Amino acid sequence: MNRPTLLEFPCDFPLKIMGPTVADFAQTIAAVVIGHAPDFDAASMEMRPSKAGNYLSLTCTVRAVSQQQLDALYRDLTSHPMVKVVL
């Protein structure tokens, strides 16, 4: 089912993923992202801790090639037990 999109593919698409500040959060999320965007460079991931330090915000900019790719990535991220929010 093709639905209209305002994006023109391919494009760079930033995803903001928030979760707990634990040792392997960033590595775990990078693995999920690479599963959908194999050319994603985990070293480009931006990390920002919350004010109290309980949460970590990650910004992953992927080279999106289709709406289906973004939808599948979003589904995997939002269903991951470590992820609280994906924007």
Buried (B, 14 or more C-beta within 10 A) or exposed (E): EEEEEEEEBEEEBEBEBBBEBEEEBBEBBBEBBBEBBEEBEEEEBEEEEEEEEEBBBBBBBBBBBEBEBBEEBBEBBEEBEBBEEBE
